[in-house]
């Protein structure tokens, strides 16, 4: 006789609800923006009542931070050392817009919502430290990258190089959101390599015929 699986525990059900609300919130924030998004609409999209939102999150800002956390985890998982780009095969299956480094409408929408949230959180003594924690997570990634990839004898510290890399990353995003024109992803990664180890970057690019 086949044994039936145990029914989901209360903790499992709560986690499923929380995950569904985060997915729905990301969609609604992307479409409506931070200020215009309502918890009622997020709950409806997720298939729950508004009470389910307040059972899992303190309010809209707390829910937005939870979405930011998920996005941060995903982005860190997708990042790689820019020097590895030279050894990775080029995929022909990716969408041309993604291949050039341009965001989808959903990604751009959430980025714009994030700008709204930053403007609000930066003036809030409770939210500001929580926002800084998320920025620090990205900074730590780039500091570690600088520590393992910077040139021997580089006078700038890993911390300073990591800050420069984060600034390049975030600054490029702001330019793109404002409608600016950016180089494609390969050129962007070239800039990162040259910040980390200029001589190595140029030598490897020339070896592969990527530099004139």
N, C-alpha and C positions, 0 to 999 in steps of 0.2 A: 504494500500500500504506500503510495507516494505521500510523503509528509508535506503538508502545506507550509509555506513560509510564514513566519510570525508576522502579525500585522504591524504596521509602522508604530513606533513608540510615539509618545506625546512630543518628545524632543525632536524626533525625525519629522513629524508633521509640522512642527513649528519652524524647523529649518527649511522645509519645502515651501512653506508660506513666505518666509523671509526671502528666499531665493527668487520666488515668483514676483514678489513686490519689487525687488531690485531690478529684475529684467524689465518689468513694466515701467518702472520709474525712469530707467535709462531711455526708453522709447519716448515717453512723454516729455521728459526734460529736453531731449533732442529736438522734438517737434515744436514744443510750446515755449521753451526757454525756462530759466529758473523761476523768475518772478511770476510768470503767467501760469505755470503748471500748478494744478490743484491736486490735493491728496485724494479728493473724491474721484477724479478722473483716473489717477494712478491705481486706486483700488479697483475700479470697474474694469480697467484693462487687464489687471491681474486676476480678475474673477473673484474678488473678495469684497467685504464691506470696509468702510473707512475705519471701523473699529479694529480691523486686523492690522492696519497700518500703525495705529497707536499702541497695539499690543506688542509690536516689534521695534518701533522706532519712536524717539521722543518727539519728532516733528519733521517738517520738510527738510530742514537743514541736516538733521541726523541721517535721513534717508539719502540725501544727496552725497554726504560724506561716504556712506556705505557703497554707493555706486562708484564714487571716485576710487575707493579701495579696490573694488573688483577690476576697474579699468587699469589701475596701477599694477596689480598683480599680473594682468594679461600683457601689459606693455613690457614689463620687466622680463617675462617669460619669452617674449618675442625678440628682445634686444640681443645683439651679439657684438663681439669685438669687431670694430670696423676693419681691422686687418684680415679677419676671416672672410670678408666679402671677396677678396682676391682669390680665394680658394674654393668658393661656392659656385656650383653650376648655375647659370642663368635660366630661370624658368620661363617657358613660352606660354604657360597656361594662365598667368596672372592678368588681371584687367589692366589695360594700358594706363588708366588714371592712377591705379595703385602702383604700377611699376615706376611711374614718374614721381611718386611720393605725394600725390594730391589726395586729400581725404574724401571719403564718401560723404553724401549728404548727412547721414546719421552721425558720423564722426565729427563733421564740421558743426552740426547742430549742437551736439553735446559740448564741444569746445567753446562755442559761443555762450552756452548756458553756464559753463565753468567761469567764464569771464564775469558774468553777472554775479555769480556766487562769490568770487574772489573780492569783487568790489564791496559786497555786503559784509563778508566775513572779516575783511581787513579792518573794518571799523567796529567790530564786535569783540569785546574783551574775552568772551567765552569761546567764540568760534575761531578767532585768530590763532591761538596756540594749536588747535586741531588742524587748521589749514597748514601751519608751518610743519607739523609732523609729516604730512603727505609730501611736502616739498623736500623735506630732509631725506625721505626714503629715496627719491629720485637722485638727490645729490650724493647719497652714499653709494649708489650704483656707479655713478661716474667717477667718484673718488677711487673706488676699487679698480675700475677699468684703468684709470691713470696710473695707479700703483703698479699694475702688472704689465702695462704696455708703454709707459713713457720711456724716452731715450735715456741711455746711461749718461750720467753727468748733467741731466736736465736741471737747471737752477730753480725752476718753479717747483713747489711742493705738489704732492699728489692732490692735496686739498685745493690748491689754487687751480691746477689743471682741471680737476673735476668740476669746479665752479665754472670755469670757462666753457667746458663741454656742455654743461647743463644750460648755460646762458645761450649757447649756440642753438641747442635743441629747442628751448622754449621761445627764444627770439624768432627763430624761423617759423615756428607755429603761429606766432602773432602776426608776422608779415603776411603769411598765407591767408589767415582769417580776414585780414584787412583788404584782401584782394590783390596783394602783391604777387610778383612773379618770382618763383624760386627755381634754382637749378634742380635737376632730377636727383633721385636718391643716391646714385653712384657719385655724383659730384659732391653732395652733402657729406657722404662718408669719406670722400677724399679729404675734405676740409678737416674732419675729425682726426684722420690719420696724421695729417701734417701738423696738427696741434700736439699730438702725442709724441711722434718721432719723425720729424721732417726728413732726415736723411734716409731712413728706412723706407718711408712712404714713397719718396721719389724713386728710389732704387727699384722697389718692387713694381711700381707702376711702369717704369721704363722697361723692365724685364718682360712685362706683359703687353707692352705697346700701348699703354694707357696715357702716356705723357709724351709731349712733343719735346 
